[in-house]
Amino acid sequence: MLEWDEKLIKKMKEGDTSALEQCYLQFSPTLYTLIVKICKNTATASDLLQDTFIDVFENIDSYKSQFPFIAWLKRIAFNNTLNYIKRQKMATSAVELIKEVPTCQIPLDEEISQGNLLEYLMNKVTENDRLILWLFIVEQYSHDEIAVLVAKTPSYSKSIVSRCLQKLRANAEVKAYAC
């Protein structure tokens, strides 16, 4: 892995393409993983990653060093992913002809044996709920920070997390695994 140097930000602001390339090489795996975990589609995640770096490169002058560069990158990635999810919901509700295709369910024992319990549980909630759960549980954002990202109140974030966790705890397969 390449070592990140804060001096590269200045070079990026000056338009140095090698600094832009190093930024992409350094942070694209992290951002891609984050995006694909939320949107659950590798092709969409690739497009959103590209959009994220376009936004980063176009708006690098707005970066302020008062907070970590990776946090700024993640914020852009989250915003792009959230906007994508919102657009998809609007398109789906407008068309109303798209039917949900049943997915091939892997048995819980096999899913757990593959070490994908978190992924299994995240598939049990909606995309919007998955985004909020991911931010809260995995990225460890506070409810106030999540509220800013999703343009809702902190109590909205709290209720989504609480409701989803309660739903997951009530799942019979999860109860069987916990025993």
TORLO-934477 format. One line per field, with one value per residue (C-alpha): y, x, z; residue number from 1; residue in one letter. Coordinates in pm, whole numbers, padded with zeros to 5 digits. Each point is the difference from the previous one (the first is absolute). Layout:
# residues N
north (Y  ...);
east (X  ...);
up (Z  ...);
k (NUM  ...);
r (A  ...);
//
This chain:
# residues 179
north (00000  00347  00235  00313  00331  00312  00196  -00180  00198  00319  -00167  -00117  00355  00110  -00262  -00247  -00314  -00231  00119  -00063  -00347  -00076  00118  -00235  -00295  00061  00051  -00169  -00348  00140  00213  -00276  -00244  00256  00079  -00361  -00096  00266  -00028  -00379  00025  -00016  00176  00282  00019  00039  00283  00167  -00034  00171  00276  00039  00054  00238  00201  -00019  00122  00276  00121  -00055  00375  -00018  -00251  00149  -00178  00043  -00360  -00311  -00030  -00351  00135  00257  -00274  -00224  00286  00050  -00375  -00021  00300  -00143  -00339  00152  00217  -00307  -00190  00295  00021  -00375  00022  00283  -00190  -00317  00173  00195  -00304  -00249  -00270  -00127  -00314  -00126  -00303  -00276  -00057  -00336  -00046  -00169  -00203  00179  -00267  00032  00380  00000  -00259  00232  00273  00217  00037  00379  -00008  -00249  00227  00315  -00166  -00026  00380  00264  00197  00316  -00194  -00182  00333  00128  -00329  -00009  00355  -00063  -00351  -00037  00357  00099  00331  00168  00050  00374  -00065  -00245  00252  00253  -00256  -00115  00342  -00126  00044  -00198  -00164  -00133  -00172  -00136  -00139  -00166  -00165  -00109  -00132  -00190  -00156  -00101  -00154  -00188  -00126  -00132  -00197  -00370  -00096  00248  -00124  -00356  00108  00186  -00302);
east (00000  00123  00074  -00216  00178  -00200  00230  -00173  -00317  00184  00123  -00353  -00127  00266  -00127  00288  -00135  00246  -00133  -00355  00100  00166  -00314  -00211  00234  00014  -00367  -00204  00001  -00131  -00266  -00106  -00049  -00204  -00221  -00058  -00100  -00271  -00135  00056  00079  00357  -00074  -00180  00278  00258  -00201  -00046  00373  00078  -00252  00155  00350  -00127  -00162  00318  00218  -00244  -00044  00345  00032  -00288  00184  00100  00268  -00189  -00119  00162  00010  -00150  -00300  -00056  00025  -00244  -00246  00000  -00041  -00288  -00173  00033  -00129  -00288  -00098  00008  -00228  -00242  -00007  -00062  -00290  -00157  00042  -00142  -00303  -00061  00017  -00172  00052  00327  -00051  00247  00182  00024  00358  00160  00014  00304  -00085  00091  00249  00191  -00015  00139  00264  00119  00039  -00270  -00239  00013  -00068  -00284  -00159  00050  -00187  -00303  -00055  -00072  00275  -00070  -00002  00317  00173  -00089  00093  00331  00084  -00094  00136  00294  00117  -00097  -00157  -00209  -00373  00064  00253  -00235  -00283  00211  00091  -00356  -00163  -00219  -00008  00217  -00316  -00072  00339  -00056  -00342  00129  00288  -00226  -00274  00245  00185  -00329  -00112  00327  -00012  -00352  00113  -00040  00316  00206  -00153  00094  00357  00028  -00100);
up (00000  -00083  00285  00001  00026  00086  -00236  -00285  00071  -00092  -00319  -00078  00045  -00251  -00248  00024  -00169  00174  00338  -00121  -00111  00333  00182  -00210  00052  00374  00078  -00273  00165  00329  -00165  -00238  00287  00188  -00301  -00102  00356  -00010  -00354  -00039  -00372  -00131  -00329  00178  00259  -00278  -00153  00339  00072  -00329  00079  00344  -00137  -00266  00280  00207  -00285  -00099  00359  00148  00059  00249  00221  00334  00200  00328  -00032  -00152  -00377  00010  00193  -00275  -00265  00188  00036  -00378  -00057  00250  -00155  -00351  00116  00194  -00297  -00222  00240  00010  -00381  -00023  00245  -00198  -00326  00150  00147  -00322  -00226  00236  -00261  00133  00202  00252  -00132  00258  00104  00048  00375  00145  00311  00323  00109  -00328  00017  00354  -00085  -00275  00261  -00152  00294  -00017  -00373  00054  00259  -00208  -00288  00228  00004  -00264  -00174  00199  00328  -00109  -00060  00346  00170  -00186  00101  00362  00059  -00237  -00058  00357  -00093  00268  -00052  -00040  -00280  -00171  00022  -00188  -00269  -00063  00056  00284  00376  00244  00136  -00351  00000  00350  -00088  -00320  00188  00286  -00230  -00220  00291  00158  -00330  -00036  00359  -00058  -00306  00081  -00188  00199  00326  -00095  -00074  00332  00206);
k (1  2  3  4  5  6  7  8  9  10  11  12  13  14  15  16  17  18  19  20  21  22  23  24  25  26  27  28  29  30  31  32  33  34  35  36  37  38  39  40  41  42  43  44  45  46  47  48  49  50  51  52  53  54  55  56  57  58  59  60  61  62  63  64  65  66  67  68  69  70  71  72  73  74  75  76  77  78  79  80  81  82  83  84  85  86  87  88  89  90  91  92  93  94  95  96  97  98  99  100  101  102  103  104  105  106  107  108  109  110  111  112  113  114  115  116  117  118  119  120  121  122  123  124  125  126  127  128  129  130  131  132  133  134  135  136  137  138  139  140  141  142  143  144  145  146  147  148  149  150  151  152  153  154  155  156  157  158  159  160  161  162  163  164  165  166  167  168  169  170  171  172  173  174  175  176  177  178  179);
r (M  L  E  W  D  E  K  L  I  K  K  M  K  E  G  D  T  S  A  L  E  Q  C  Y  L  Q  F  S  P  T  L  Y  T  L  I  V  K  I  C  K  N  T  A  T  A  S  D  L  L  Q  D  T  F  I  D  V  F  E  N  I  D  S  Y  K  S  Q  F  P  F  I  A  W  L  K  R  I  A  F  N  N  T  L  N  Y  I  K  R  Q  K  M  A  T  S  A  V  E  L  I  K  E  V  P  T  C  Q  I  P  L  D  E  E  I  S  Q  G  N  L  L  E  Y  L  M  N  K  V  T  E  N  D  R  L  I  L  W  L  F  I  V  E  Q  Y  S  H  D  E  I  A  V  L  V  A  K  T  P  S  Y  S  K  S  I  V  S  R  C  L  Q  K  L  R  A  N  A  E  V  K  A  Y  A  C);
//
